[in-house]
Amino acid sequence: MARAPLLQLSGLTLGFGGDPLIDGLDLTIQPGDRLALVGRNGSGKSTLMKIMAGLVEADGGTRSLGPGVTVGYMEQEPDFTGFATLGDWAAQALPAEEHYRLDLAADGLGFDPALPADTASGGERRRAALARLLAEDPALMLLDEPTNHLDIAAITWLEERLRQGRAAYLIISHDRAFLNALSRAVLWLDRGQMRRLDKGFAHFEDWRETVWAAEDEARHKLDRKIRAEARWAVEGISARRKRNQGRLRALQAMRAERAGQIRRQGTAAMALDAGTASGKRVIEAQGISKAYDGQVILRDFSLRVLRGDRVALVGPNGAGKTTLLKLLTGEMAPEQGTVTLGTGLQMAVFDQNRARLNLDASLWDNMTTDPDMRVSGQSDQVMVRGQPRHVVGYLKDFLFDEAQARAPVRALSGGERARLMLARIMARQSNLLVLDEPTNDLDIETLDLLQDLLGSYDGTVLMVSHDRDFIDRIVTTTLMMQGGGKVTAYAGGWSDMLAQRPTPQPAAPAPVPAAPQAPKAGKPAAPKKPAPTLSFTERHRLGALPAEIDRLTAEIAKLETLLADPDLYSREPAKFARASELLAQRQATLAAAEDEWLTLAERAEN
């Protein structure tokens, strides 16, 4: 018997003036769905997700939930008013006996629930929002850019948590590796319409190109038919006094159809100009060290960066990646050692917090008041790689229209703010790009273009990123920051680093006496004749141990089978906790029994 859908949207429409953002959208999400929601920045993905969560009302259409279905939404900018700590806010909807779920999520995501809410960073707040969603364990999870501000270890943990969970989920993300690992179907929001591919994200881009090719062919055929019918209409006036009115009406309908077609949004016309070449040696760091509040960030680290290198800094949150970036670029001085910058450097910086943007000012003002872009005496022009451009014309290169140019930056989505930052740094000539989390919030198409530009860029690139696919495509050197001041350099990207890192070797097992042979598969056979050196009690114990080991082995197998149920943790947490405790006890008892058997058997042979 088919189960009821978790969520249904029917005939959904939404518009903010002009073309509708969403037009007649239908969508059904079933139990067990693993969905990726993709589309260009500004296409309405986040708005659609908020409609699904019941936080935004659509202009038309219906939203319905299945019986008893709970929907969880990861808030991008949660309100912590009235809560002392991140943990207090995240646990507000959890019964006291289920707070352990929040502790497990906090541990996996790497954030401290005891952090004061009023001083927590944006990244810590977003991790708290993600931990809250995972702890509440709704039937349907809505995750908008969940990997932003997570380090790679936390992303890997989240992948495994979602893969093993029972909840259906819908993910918006720019992280290809994350989507490839988790998605089983793709929802593509394009020009107000929804298309569905019942395959994982790895198949999406080939499918998208096929759809676009078919669309272009259909449009080309329609254009040819309109031209032919228009020629007939003109010639028919002189050839006949009475024209075929039905055919004319069909021509008008075709023209209306063609006029109503919404053209695909093009890719941003981004470009990088490396300007004059820097010296061959870009950065020389020798024996540098840095610590904060007694915590060692860097200890005796040396690095040489040459012109054209692409260097990525990776590692867990708090390891000091941004600090090292500032040390290497001269923004911060080391406590020990020296950093020498090369000659002729022209630096452009992309900061992860978008702190260089004035959120209350318009896009126009953010561009024209930038001292590196200001054109003297002109309020409507910006200097773009040495040439004056009208500010709106340049913003259109980055897919902003004139109305957006005059709107405040605060009204932009995260991806649109990232595009605006790229517009600013790409307007200037540079031969050293410093990129701190550049991929956050960018759509896949813009990310592809940025990768291509960096690949052909003649300058040098330093970046911090947690996007494994992006690192693999761009980087020539990866610096792994492991904490405690230790940094290791690897040639190549993320996958190359994993291949080069030494595999931890298990400790060598303790030597086992040649005789007697150790029991196999937990079923030791007692020696045929206990040695007289054993006491009566010891001989009895030696004979009883094989049966005890068999019993413990069987109990452990049953407990492991029980805990292998992926739903047990969320369905019966008390039972899960008790089973885990019993498993640990049985395993310890088995190890002790086997050690005791081996000791007694060895003595019996002597």
C-alpha positions as CSV (number, residue, x, y, z in Angstrom):
1,M,0.0,0.0,0.0
2,A,1.4,3.4,-1.1
3,R,2.2,5.8,1.7
4,A,0.7,9.3,1.7
5,P,3.0,12.1,0.5
6,L,4.8,14.2,3.1
7,L,4.1,17.5,1.2
8,Q,2.2,18.6,-1.8
9,L,2.3,21.9,-3.6
10,S,-0.4,22.5,-6.3
11,G,-0.6,25.4,-8.8
12,L,1.8,27.5,-6.7
13,T,2.3,31.1,-7.9
14,L,4.4,33.9,-6.5
15,G,5.6,37.2,-7.9
16,F,7.1,40.5,-6.6
17,G,6.2,42.5,-9.7
18,G,7.3,41.9,-13.2
19,D,7.7,38.3,-14.4
20,P,6.4,35.7,-11.8
21,L,9.1,34.2,-9.7
22,I,7.1,31.0,-9.5
23,D,4.2,30.2,-11.9
24,G,1.8,27.2,-11.6
25,L,4.3,25.0,-9.8
26,D,3.3,21.5,-8.8
27,L,5.5,19.4,-6.4
28,T,5.1,16.2,-4.4
29,I,7.6,15.0,-1.8
30,Q,7.3,11.3,-0.7
31,P,8.7,9.6,2.3
32,G,12.4,8.7,1.8
33,D,13.0,11.3,-0.9
34,R,16.5,12.6,-1.1
35,L,16.2,15.8,-3.2
36,A,18.6,18.5,-4.4
37,L,16.9,21.8,-5.3
38,V,19.0,23.7,-7.9
39,G,18.6,26.9,-9.9
40,R,20.2,30.2,-10.6
41,N,20.7,32.8,-7.8
42,G,17.5,34.8,-7.6
43,S,15.4,32.0,-9.2
44,G,13.4,31.6,-6.0
45,K,14.9,28.5,-4.4
46,S,15.1,29.9,-0.9
47,T,11.6,31.5,-1.2
48,L,10.2,28.2,-2.4
49,M,11.7,26.4,0.6
50,K,10.2,28.9,3.0
51,I,6.8,28.3,1.4
52,M,7.3,24.6,1.9
53,A,8.1,25.3,5.6
54,G,5.0,27.4,6.0
55,L,6.9,30.6,6.6
56,V,5.9,32.4,3.5
57,E,2.5,32.6,1.9
58,A,2.3,32.1,-1.9
59,D,0.1,34.4,-4.0
60,G,-1.9,31.4,-5.3
61,G,-2.1,27.6,-5.1
62,T,-2.2,25.2,-2.2
63,R,0.2,23.6,0.3
64,S,-0.8,20.5,2.1
65,L,1.0,18.2,4.6
66,G,0.4,14.5,5.1
67,P,-1.2,13.4,8.4
68,G,1.1,13.9,11.4
69,V,4.0,15.1,9.1
70,T,6.5,17.5,10.7
71,V,8.6,19.8,8.6
72,G,11.9,21.3,9.8
73,Y,13.6,24.3,8.2
74,M,17.2,25.3,8.9
75,E,17.0,29.1,9.5
76,Q,19.6,31.2,7.8
77,E,19.4,34.1,10.3
78,P,17.7,32.7,13.5
79,D,16.5,35.1,16.2
80,F,18.3,34.4,19.5
81,T,16.5,37.1,21.5
82,G,15.8,36.0,25.0
83,F,18.2,33.0,25.0
84,A,21.5,33.1,26.9
85,T,23.4,30.4,25.0
86,L,23.2,28.7,21.6
87,G,22.3,25.5,23.3
88,D,19.3,27.1,25.1
89,W,17.9,28.3,21.8
90,A,18.6,25.0,20.0
91,A,17.0,22.9,22.7
92,Q,13.8,25.0,23.2
93,A,11.5,22.5,21.5
94,L,13.2,19.3,22.8
95,P,12.0,17.3,25.8
96,A,14.6,17.1,28.6
97,E,15.2,13.4,28.0
98,E,16.1,14.1,24.3
99,H,18.7,16.8,24.9
100,Y,21.4,14.1,24.2
101,R,20.4,14.4,20.5
102,L,21.5,18.0,20.5
103,D,24.8,17.1,22.2
104,L,25.4,14.5,19.5
105,A,24.7,16.9,16.7
106,A,26.8,19.7,18.4
107,D,29.7,17.3,18.7
108,G,29.5,16.2,15.1
109,L,29.2,19.8,13.7
110,G,31.9,21.2,16.0
111,F,30.1,23.9,18.0
112,D,29.8,24.6,21.7
113,P,26.1,24.8,23.0
114,A,27.4,26.9,25.9
115,L,28.6,29.8,23.7
116,P,26.8,33.0,24.6
117,A,24.2,33.8,21.9
118,D,24.9,37.5,21.8
119,T,28.6,37.1,21.0
120,A,28.4,34.0,18.7
121,S,29.6,34.5,15.1
122,G,27.3,34.1,12.1
123,G,28.9,30.7,11.4
124,E,28.3,29.5,15.0
125,R,24.7,30.6,14.8
126,R,24.1,28.7,11.6
127,R,25.7,25.5,13.0
128,A,23.4,25.9,16.0
129,A,20.4,26.1,13.6
130,L,21.6,23.0,11.8
131,A,22.1,21.1,15.1
132,R,18.6,22.1,16.3
133,L,17.1,20.7,13.1
134,L,19.0,17.4,13.3
135,A,18.1,17.0,17.0
136,E,14.4,17.6,16.4
137,D,14.5,15.0,13.6
138,P,11.3,16.0,11.6
139,A,9.9,13.8,8.9
140,L,11.0,16.3,6.2
141,M,14.1,18.4,6.5
142,L,14.6,21.6,4.5
143,L,18.3,22.5,4.3
144,D,19.3,25.8,2.7
145,E,23.1,25.8,2.1
146,P,23.8,23.6,5.2
147,T,27.6,23.3,4.5
148,N,28.3,27.0,4.7
149,H,30.6,27.7,7.6
150,L,31.3,23.9,8.2
151,D,34.7,22.5,7.9
152,I,35.3,19.4,5.9
153,A,35.2,17.0,8.9
154,A,31.8,18.4,9.9
155,I,30.6,18.2,6.3
156,T,31.6,14.5,6.2
157,W,29.8,13.9,9.5
158,L,26.7,15.6,8.2
159,E,26.8,13.5,5.0
160,E,26.8,10.3,7.0
161,R,24.1,11.6,9.4
162,L,21.7,12.4,6.6
163,R,22.6,9.2,4.7
164,Q,21.7,7.0,7.7
165,G,18.7,9.0,8.9
166,R,15.1,8.1,8.1
167,A,13.9,11.6,7.3
168,A,13.2,12.8,3.7
169,Y,15.2,16.0,2.9
170,L,15.5,18.7,0.3
171,I,18.9,20.4,0.0
172,I,20.0,23.7,-1.6
173,S,23.8,23.7,-1.9
174,H,26.6,24.7,-4.1
175,D,28.8,21.9,-2.9
176,R,28.9,19.3,-5.7
177,A,30.6,16.6,-3.7
178,F,27.9,17.0,-1.0
179,L,25.1,16.8,-3.5
180,N,26.6,13.9,-5.4
181,A,26.9,11.9,-2.1
182,L,23.3,12.5,-0.9
183,S,20.9,13.2,-3.7
184,R,18.7,10.6,-5.5
185,A,16.7,13.1,-7.5
186,V,17.1,16.7,-8.6
187,L,14.4,19.5,-8.7
188,W,15.4,22.2,-11.1
189,L,13.7,25.6,-10.6
190,D,14.1,27.5,-13.9
191,R,12.2,30.6,-14.9
192,G,9.3,29.9,-12.6
193,Q,8.9,26.3,-13.7
194,M,9.9,23.1,-11.9
195,R,11.5,20.1,-13.7
196,R,12.4,16.9,-12.0
197,L,15.2,14.4,-12.7
198,D,14.9,11.1,-10.9
199,K,18.6,10.6,-10.8
200,G,21.3,12.1,-8.5
201,F,23.0,15.4,-9.0
202,A,25.9,13.8,-10.8
203,H,23.6,13.4,-13.8
204,F,22.1,16.9,-13.6
205,E,24.4,18.9,-15.8
206,D,24.2,16.5,-18.8
207,W,20.4,16.5,-18.4
208,R,20.3,20.3,-18.3
209,E,22.3,20.6,-21.5
210,T,19.9,18.2,-23.2
211,V,16.9,20.1,-22.0
212,W,18.4,23.4,-23.2
213,A,19.3,21.9,-26.6
214,A,15.7,20.7,-27.1
215,E,14.4,24.1,-26.0
216,D,16.7,25.9,-28.5
217,E,15.6,23.6,-31.3
218,A,11.9,24.1,-30.5
219,R,12.4,27.9,-30.4
220,H,14.3,27.8,-33.7
221,K,11.4,25.9,-35.4
222,L,8.8,28.3,-34.0
223,D,10.8,31.3,-35.3
224,R,11.0,29.7,-38.8
225,K,7.3,29.0,-38.8
226,I,6.4,32.5,-37.7
227,R,8.6,34.0,-40.5
228,A,6.9,31.7,-43.1
229,E,3.4,32.5,-41.9
230,A,4.2,36.3,-41.8
231,R,5.4,36.1,-45.4
232,W,2.2,34.4,-46.4
233,A,0.1,37.0,-44.6
234,V,1.8,39.9,-46.5
235,E,1.7,38.2,-49.9
236,G,-1.9,37.1,-49.3
237,I,-3.1,40.7,-49.1
238,S,-2.3,41.3,-52.7
239,A,-3.1,37.8,-53.9
240,R,-6.6,37.6,-52.3
241,R,-9.1,40.1,-51.1
242,K,-10.4,37.7,-48.5
243,R,-7.7,36.2,-46.3
244,N,-7.8,33.0,-44.3
245,Q,-8.8,34.4,-40.9
246,G,-8.1,31.1,-39.1
247,R,-4.5,31.1,-40.3
248,L,-4.0,34.7,-39.3
249,R,-5.3,33.9,-35.8
250,A,-2.8,31.0,-35.6
251,L,0.0,33.4,-36.6
252,Q,-1.0,35.8,-33.9
253,A,-1.1,33.0,-31.4
254,M,2.4,31.9,-32.4
255,R,3.7,35.4,-32.0
256,A,2.1,35.6,-28.5
257,E,3.7,32.3,-27.6
258,R,7.1,33.5,-28.7
259,A,6.7,36.8,-26.9
260,G,5.7,35.0,-23.7
261,Q,8.8,32.7,-23.7
262,I,11.2,33.8,-21.0
263,R,14.7,33.5,-22.2
264,R,17.3,31.8,-20.1
265,Q,19.4,34.0,-17.9
266,G,22.9,34.1,-19.3
267,T,26.0,33.5,-17.3
268,A,27.7,36.5,-15.7
269,A,30.2,38.3,-18.0
270,M,32.9,38.0,-15.4
271,A,36.6,38.6,-16.3
272,L,39.9,38.7,-14.5
273,D,42.8,40.9,-15.5
274,A,46.1,40.0,-13.9
275,G,47.6,43.4,-15.0
276,T,51.3,43.7,-14.7
277,A,53.1,40.5,-13.6
278,S,54.4,40.4,-10.1
279,G,57.9,39.3,-9.2
280,K,58.6,35.6,-9.4
281,R,58.6,35.3,-5.6
282,V,55.2,36.4,-4.3
283,I,55.4,35.4,-0.6
284,E,58.3,34.1,1.5
285,A,57.4,33.1,5.0
286,Q,60.2,31.9,7.3
287,G,59.8,30.3,10.7
288,I,56.6,32.2,11.5
289,S,54.6,31.6,14.7
290,K,51.3,32.9,16.1
291,A,49.2,32.3,19.2
292,Y,45.9,33.6,20.6
293,D,45.1,33.5,24.3
294,G,47.7,30.7,24.8
295,Q,46.4,28.7,21.9
296,V,49.1,28.0,19.3
297,I,47.8,28.8,15.8
298,L,51.1,28.4,14.0
299,R,54.5,27.2,15.1
300,D,57.8,27.6,13.1
301,F,56.1,27.5,9.7
302,S,57.8,28.3,6.4
303,L,56.4,28.6,2.9
304,R,57.4,30.0,-0.4
305,V,54.7,31.0,-2.9
306,L,55.7,31.6,-6.5
307,R,53.9,33.5,-9.3
308,G,51.1,31.5,-10.7
309,D,50.7,29.2,-7.6
310,R,47.2,28.3,-6.4
311,V,47.3,27.6,-2.7
312,A,44.3,26.3,-0.6
313,L,44.2,26.4,3.2
314,V,42.1,23.7,4.7
315,G,41.4,22.3,8.1
316,P,38.9,22.3,11.0
317,N,37.1,25.4,12.1
318,G,39.3,27.3,14.6
319,A,42.5,25.9,13.3
320,G,43.6,29.4,12.1
321,K,43.1,29.3,8.4
322,T,42.0,33.0,8.1
323,T,44.7,34.0,10.5
324,L,47.4,32.3,8.3
325,L,45.9,34.0,5.3
326,K,46.3,37.4,7.0
327,L,49.8,36.6,8.0
328,L,50.8,35.6,4.5
329,T,49.3,38.7,3.0
330,G,50.9,41.1,5.5
331,E,47.6,42.1,7.1
332,M,48.8,40.7,10.4
333,A,52.3,40.4,11.8
334,P,53.7,37.1,13.1
335,E,55.0,36.9,16.7
336,Q,58.1,35.2,15.5
337,G,59.7,34.8,12.0
338,T,59.3,37.0,9.0
339,V,57.0,37.3,6.0
340,T,58.4,39.0,2.9
341,L,56.0,40.1,0.1
342,G,57.3,40.1,-3.5
343,T,57.6,43.1,-5.8
344,G,54.8,44.7,-7.8
345,L,51.9,43.0,-6.0
346,Q,48.4,44.1,-6.8
347,M,46.1,42.4,-4.3
348,A,42.3,41.9,-4.5
349,V,40.6,40.4,-1.4
350,F,37.3,38.5,-1.2
351,D,36.3,38.1,2.5
352,Q,33.9,35.4,3.7
353,N,31.8,37.8,5.9
354,R,31.2,40.3,3.0
355,A,32.3,42.9,5.5
356,R,33.5,45.2,2.7
357,L,29.9,45.7,1.6
358,N,27.6,48.4,3.1
359,L,24.4,46.5,3.6
360,D,22.2,49.6,4.0
361,A,23.6,51.3,0.9
362,S,22.5,50.5,-2.7
363,L,24.5,48.4,-5.1
364,W,25.1,51.6,-7.0
365,D,26.6,53.4,-4.0
366,N,28.7,50.3,-3.0
367,M,30.3,50.4,-6.4
368,T,30.8,54.2,-6.9
369,T,32.1,54.9,-3.4
370,D,34.7,52.2,-3.6
371,P,38.0,54.2,-3.6
372,D,39.6,51.7,-6.0
373,M,36.7,52.1,-8.5
374,R,35.7,55.8,-8.1
375,V,35.9,57.9,-11.2
376,S,36.7,61.5,-10.3
377,G,33.8,63.8,-10.7
378,Q,31.4,61.1,-11.9
379,S,28.6,59.6,-9.8
380,D,27.4,57.1,-12.4
381,Q,30.6,55.6,-13.6
382,V,33.1,53.1,-12.2
383,M,36.6,52.2,-13.2
384,V,36.8,48.7,-14.5
385,R,40.2,47.3,-15.2
386,G,41.5,50.8,-16.2
387,Q,38.4,51.8,-18.3
388,P,35.4,53.9,-17.2
389,R,32.0,52.0,-17.3
390,H,28.5,53.1,-16.5
391,V,27.7,51.5,-13.1
392,V,24.4,49.9,-14.3
393,G,26.1,48.5,-17.5
394,Y,28.8,46.9,-15.4
395,L,26.3,45.5,-12.9
396,K,24.4,43.9,-15.8
397,D,27.5,41.9,-16.6
398,F,26.9,40.3,-13.2
399,L,23.2,39.7,-13.9
400,F,21.8,42.6,-11.9
401,D,19.2,44.8,-13.5
402,E,18.7,48.6,-13.0
403,A,16.0,48.2,-10.3
404,Q,18.4,46.0,-8.2
405,A,21.2,48.5,-8.7
406,R,19.2,51.1,-6.8
407,A,18.0,48.7,-4.1
408,P,19.9,48.2,-0.8
409,V,22.4,45.3,-0.6
410,R,20.5,44.0,2.4
411,A,17.7,42.9,0.0
412,L,20.0,40.6,-2.0
413,S,20.3,36.9,-1.4
414,G,23.5,35.4,-0.2
415,G,24.5,34.3,-3.7
416,E,23.7,37.8,-5.1
417,R,25.9,39.4,-2.4
418,A,28.7,37.0,-3.4
419,R,28.3,38.1,-7.0
420,L,28.5,41.7,-6.0
421,M,31.7,41.0,-4.2
422,L,33.1,39.4,-7.3
423,A,32.1,42.4,-9.3
424,R,34.1,44.6,-7.0
425,I,37.3,42.6,-7.0
426,M,37.1,41.8,-10.7
427,A,36.9,45.5,-11.6
428,R,40.4,46.1,-10.5
429,Q,43.6,44.8,-12.0
430,S,45.3,42.3,-9.7
431,N,48.0,39.7,-9.7
432,L,47.3,38.2,-6.3
433,L,43.7,37.1,-5.4
434,V,43.0,36.4,-1.8
435,L,39.7,34.4,-1.5
436,D,38.2,33.5,1.9
437,E,35.3,31.1,1.3
438,P,34.5,32.4,-2.2
439,T,32.1,29.6,-3.1
440,N,29.5,30.2,-0.3
441,D,26.0,30.8,-1.8
442,L,27.1,30.9,-5.4
443,D,24.9,29.0,-7.9
444,I,26.5,26.1,-9.9
445,E,26.7,28.1,-13.2
446,T,28.5,31.1,-11.6
447,L,30.8,28.6,-9.7
448,D,31.7,26.9,-13.0
449,L,32.6,30.3,-14.5
450,L,34.7,31.3,-11.5
451,Q,36.6,28.0,-11.8
452,D,37.3,28.6,-15.5
453,L,38.5,32.2,-14.8
454,L,40.8,31.1,-12.0
455,G,42.1,28.3,-14.2
456,S,43.2,30.8,-16.8
457,Y,44.2,33.6,-14.4
458,D,47.9,34.6,-14.9
459,G,48.3,35.8,-11.3
460,T,48.6,33.9,-7.9
461,V,45.7,32.7,-5.8
462,L,45.5,32.1,-2.1
463,M,42.2,30.8,-0.8
464,V,40.4,29.2,2.2
465,S,37.7,26.8,1.2
466,H,35.8,23.8,2.4
467,D,34.5,22.9,-1.1
468,R,36.3,19.7,-2.0
469,D,35.3,19.7,-5.6
470,F,36.3,23.4,-6.1
471,I,39.7,22.7,-4.4
472,D,40.3,19.7,-6.7
473,R,39.6,21.7,-9.8
474,I,41.7,24.8,-9.0
475,V,44.6,24.2,-6.5
476,T,48.2,23.3,-7.0
477,T,49.2,23.2,-3.3
478,T,47.0,22.3,-0.3
479,L,48.0,23.4,3.2
480,M,46.4,21.2,5.9
481,M,46.1,23.0,9.2
482,Q,45.8,20.2,11.8
483,G,45.6,22.3,15.0
484,G,48.3,22.8,17.6
485,G,50.3,24.9,15.3
486,K,51.0,22.1,12.8
487,V,50.7,22.8,9.1
488,T,51.5,20.2,6.3
489,A,51.9,21.1,2.6
490,Y,50.7,18.7,-0.1
491,A,51.0,18.9,-3.8
492,G,47.7,19.1,-5.6
493,G,44.1,19.4,-4.4
494,W,41.9,17.7,-1.8
495,S,41.9,14.3,-3.4
496,D,45.7,14.5,-4.0
497,M,46.2,15.4,-0.3
498,L,44.1,12.4,0.9
499,A,46.2,10.1,-1.4
500,Q,49.5,11.5,0.0
501,R,48.6,11.5,3.7
502,P,50.0,8.5,5.6
503,T,47.4,5.9,6.5
504,P,47.4,5.3,10.2
505,Q,48.8,1.8,10.9
506,P,47.2,-0.3,13.6
507,A,49.3,-1.2,16.6
508,A,51.1,-4.5,16.3
509,P,49.3,-7.2,18.1
510,A,50.8,-8.7,21.2
511,P,52.7,-11.9,20.5
512,V,50.6,-15.0,20.9
513,P,52.2,-18.1,22.3
514,A,52.8,-20.8,19.7
515,A,50.9,-23.4,21.8
516,P,48.2,-23.7,22.6
517,Q,46.5,-22.3,19.5
518,A,44.2,-19.4,20.2
519,P,40.5,-20.3,19.8
520,K,38.9,-19.4,16.5
521,A,35.7,-17.3,15.9
522,G,35.0,-17.1,19.6
523,K,34.6,-20.8,20.0
524,P,37.7,-22.0,21.9
525,A,38.0,-25.7,22.7
526,A,39.3,-26.5,26.1
527,P,42.5,-28.6,26.4
528,K,41.8,-32.2,26.5
529,K,43.4,-32.7,29.9
530,P,43.8,-29.8,32.3
531,A,47.4,-29.7,33.7
532,P,47.7,-30.8,37.3
533,T,49.4,-27.4,38.0
534,L,45.9,-25.8,37.9
535,S,43.7,-25.9,41.0
536,F,40.4,-27.7,41.0
537,T,38.6,-24.3,40.7
538,E,40.9,-23.2,37.8
539,R,40.3,-26.5,35.9
540,H,36.6,-26.1,36.3
541,R,36.8,-22.5,35.1
542,L,38.9,-23.5,32.1
543,G,36.3,-26.0,31.1
544,A,33.4,-23.6,31.5
545,L,34.9,-20.6,29.6
546,P,34.3,-21.9,26.0
547,A,30.5,-22.0,26.7
548,E,30.6,-18.5,28.3
549,I,32.5,-17.1,25.3
550,D,30.0,-18.7,22.9
551,R,27.1,-17.1,24.9
552,L,28.7,-13.6,25.0
553,T,29.5,-13.8,21.2
554,A,25.8,-14.6,20.5
555,E,24.6,-11.8,22.7
556,I,26.9,-9.3,21.0
557,A,25.7,-10.4,17.6
558,K,22.1,-9.8,18.6
559,L,22.9,-6.3,20.0
560,E,24.8,-5.3,16.9
561,T,21.9,-6.4,14.7
562,L,19.5,-4.3,16.9
563,L,21.8,-1.2,16.7
564,A,22.1,-1.7,12.9
565,D,18.5,-0.5,12.5
566,P,19.0,3.1,11.3
567,D,15.6,4.2,12.7
568,L,16.2,2.9,16.3
569,Y,18.1,6.0,17.3
570,S,15.3,8.4,16.5
571,R,12.3,6.0,17.1
572,E,13.4,4.6,20.6
573,P,16.2,6.7,22.0
574,A,16.1,5.0,25.4
575,K,16.3,1.6,23.9
576,F,19.2,2.7,21.6
577,A,21.1,4.1,24.6
578,R,20.5,0.9,26.7
579,A,21.5,-1.4,23.8
580,S,24.7,0.7,23.3
581,E,25.6,0.4,27.0
582,L,24.9,-3.4,27.0
583,L,27.0,-3.9,23.9
584,A,30.0,-2.1,25.4
585,Q,29.6,-4.2,28.6
586,R,29.4,-7.5,26.7
587,Q,32.4,-6.6,24.5
588,A,34.5,-5.9,27.6
589,T,33.4,-9.1,29.3
590,L,34.2,-11.1,26.2
591,A,37.6,-9.7,26.0
592,A,38.3,-10.5,29.7
593,A,37.0,-14.1,29.2
594,E,39.2,-14.7,26.2
595,D,42.2,-13.3,28.1
596,E,41.4,-15.5,31.1
597,W,41.0,-18.6,28.8
598,L,44.4,-17.9,27.1
599,T,46.2,-17.5,30.5
600,L,44.7,-20.7,32.0
601,A,45.3,-22.7,28.8
602,E,48.9,-21.6,28.7
603,R,49.5,-22.6,32.3
604,A,47.8,-26.0,31.7
605,E,50.4,-26.7,28.9
606,N,53.4,-25.9,31.2
